[in-house]
Amino acid sequence: MFPQSKSGRFGLFALCALSGVLAGVVAAGPALASGGSEGDNLAAYEGHVVAEDGLVLRIGPSTHYRVVGSKEYGDVVGIVCRVKAERIEGNAIWYKLSDASYAWSSRRDIVSDGEEPRWC
């Protein structure tokens, strides 16, 4: 094995230090990117699922979006905001839930606890 020069040892030390800093930035990135205020409003409102058959969760506010899950009758859901989108059985209101999915909500599918959610 060849002996390392002083500059080679410094380079290795710098590489290790840089790797540690980079790992810290990657770990803290999502928290920093949220800007603080966005995270505070994630579940500003709550509601209860009142649809007897449960609620289908989609990745967007339309039946054309992929299904990503469901909620059962009586489940409590965090609501971020509401949007007007695809009209289903006369209702164009969809709720953006705190788990980042969208769920169609006629007034009979999710009942908002308290005040109406803000518009997105």
Backbone torsions as a table, in degrees:
resi	resn	phi	psi	omega
1	MET	NA	140.2	-179.0
2	PHE	-86.3	142.7	177.5
3	PRO	-68.4	145.0	178.9
4	GLN	-86.8	143.7	176.1
5	SER	-79.3	166.6	178.3
6	LYS	-60.1	-39.9	180.0
7	SER	-67.5	-30.9	177.3
8	GLY	-67.4	-40.6	178.3
9	ARG	-67.4	-39.6	178.5
10	PHE	-63.6	-41.7	179.3
11	GLY	-62.2	-40.2	179.0
12	LEU	-67.1	-42.7	177.2
13	PHE	-61.1	-45.4	-179.6
14	ALA	-62.6	-39.9	179.0
15	LEU	-63.9	-42.6	178.6
16	CYS	-64.7	-43.7	179.9
17	ALA	-63.9	-43.6	179.3
18	LEU	-63.2	-38.4	178.3
19	SER	-63.0	-40.9	178.6
20	GLY	-64.6	-42.6	178.5
21	VAL	-63.7	-44.1	180.0
22	LEU	-61.7	-41.8	178.4
23	ALA	-62.2	-39.6	178.2
24	GLY	-65.3	-40.5	179.3
25	VAL	-66.0	-42.5	179.6
26	VAL	-63.5	-41.6	-179.6
27	ALA	-68.0	-36.2	-177.1
28	ALA	-88.7	-11.5	-175.2
29	GLY	-51.4	-53.0	-178.6
30	PRO	-59.7	-38.5	179.7
31	ALA	-67.3	-40.6	179.6
32	LEU	-70.3	-37.1	-177.6
33	ALA	-67.2	-26.5	-177.7
34	SER	-69.2	-19.3	178.1
35	GLY	73.1	5.7	176.5
36	GLY	81.3	-57.3	-174.7
37	SER	-69.5	-33.5	-179.9
38	GLU	-63.9	-42.1	179.9
39	GLY	-63.9	-30.9	-179.4
40	ASP	-68.4	-26.2	-176.2
41	ASN	-100.1	7.3	-175.5
42	LEU	-56.3	-46.5	179.6
43	ALA	-124.1	58.7	-177.4
44	ALA	-66.4	-21.8	-178.1
45	TYR	-131.5	157.9	175.4
46	GLU	-130.5	156.5	176.1
47	GLY	-149.8	168.8	177.6
48	HIS	-117.2	139.4	175.9
49	VAL	-76.1	122.1	-179.4
50	VAL	-115.8	3.2	176.5
51	ALA	-74.5	123.9	-176.3
52	GLU	-58.9	-34.9	-179.6
53	ASP	-87.6	2.8	-177.9
54	GLY	88.1	-173.6	-173.3
55	LEU	-129.5	133.9	177.2
56	VAL	-91.0	132.9	178.4
57	LEU	-101.5	134.5	-179.2
58	ARG	-125.2	163.1	-179.6
59	ILE	-81.0	-7.0	177.8
60	GLY	-151.3	169.6	-174.4
61	PRO	-85.4	59.5	179.4
62	SER	-165.8	153.6	176.0
63	THR	-70.9	-9.0	177.6
64	HIS	-79.2	-14.0	179.2
65	TYR	-84.2	153.7	-178.6
66	ARG	-65.6	142.3	175.7
67	VAL	-78.6	132.4	-178.8
68	VAL	-120.1	-2.2	179.5
69	GLY	167.1	-169.0	179.2
70	SER	-154.4	164.7	174.8
71	LYS	-127.9	147.6	-179.2
72	GLU	-96.1	162.2	176.6
73	TYR	-52.0	131.3	178.3
74	GLY	91.4	-14.2	178.9
75	ASP	-62.1	144.5	174.0
76	VAL	-92.8	133.0	179.3
77	VAL	-122.8	143.1	173.3
78	GLY	-85.6	129.8	-178.0
79	ILE	-112.6	127.0	178.2
80	VAL	-84.9	-50.7	-177.2
81	CYS	-167.0	179.2	179.5
82	ARG	-125.0	152.3	178.6
83	VAL	-135.4	157.2	169.8
84	LYS	-95.7	127.9	-177.3
85	ALA	-147.7	-143.5	-178.2
86	GLU	-55.6	131.7	179.6
87	ARG	-82.3	125.4	178.2
88	ILE	-121.9	121.2	-179.6
89	GLU	46.3	44.4	176.7
90	GLY	84.7	1.3	-177.5
91	ASN	-119.8	126.2	-179.2
92	ALA	-107.1	11.4	-177.5
93	ILE	-94.2	128.1	173.7
94	TRP	-121.6	145.5	175.7
95	TYR	-103.6	133.4	170.4
96	LYS	-87.3	118.1	-176.7
97	LEU	-87.8	160.6	-175.1
98	SER	-67.7	-13.4	175.9
99	ASP	-89.1	17.8	175.3
100	ALA	71.5	9.3	174.2
101	SER	-98.0	171.2	174.4
102	TYR	-113.7	145.2	174.8
103	ALA	-132.1	128.3	177.3
104	TRP	-66.6	139.2	-178.1
105	SER	-138.7	105.3	162.5
106	SER	-80.1	166.0	-178.8
107	ARG	-59.6	-20.1	-179.4
108	ARG	-88.2	-12.8	-177.5
109	ASP	-89.9	-41.6	175.2
110	ILE	-133.4	126.1	175.3
111	VAL	-102.7	120.4	179.5
112	SER	-72.1	131.0	176.3
113	ASP	-85.6	114.6	-179.9
114	GLY	92.9	-144.1	-175.8
115	GLU	-72.6	158.1	177.7
116	GLU	-64.4	140.6	176.9
117	PRO	-61.8	151.2	178.2
118	ARG	-67.6	162.5	174.8
119	TRP	-79.3	142.2	178.8
120	CYS	-72.2	NA	NA
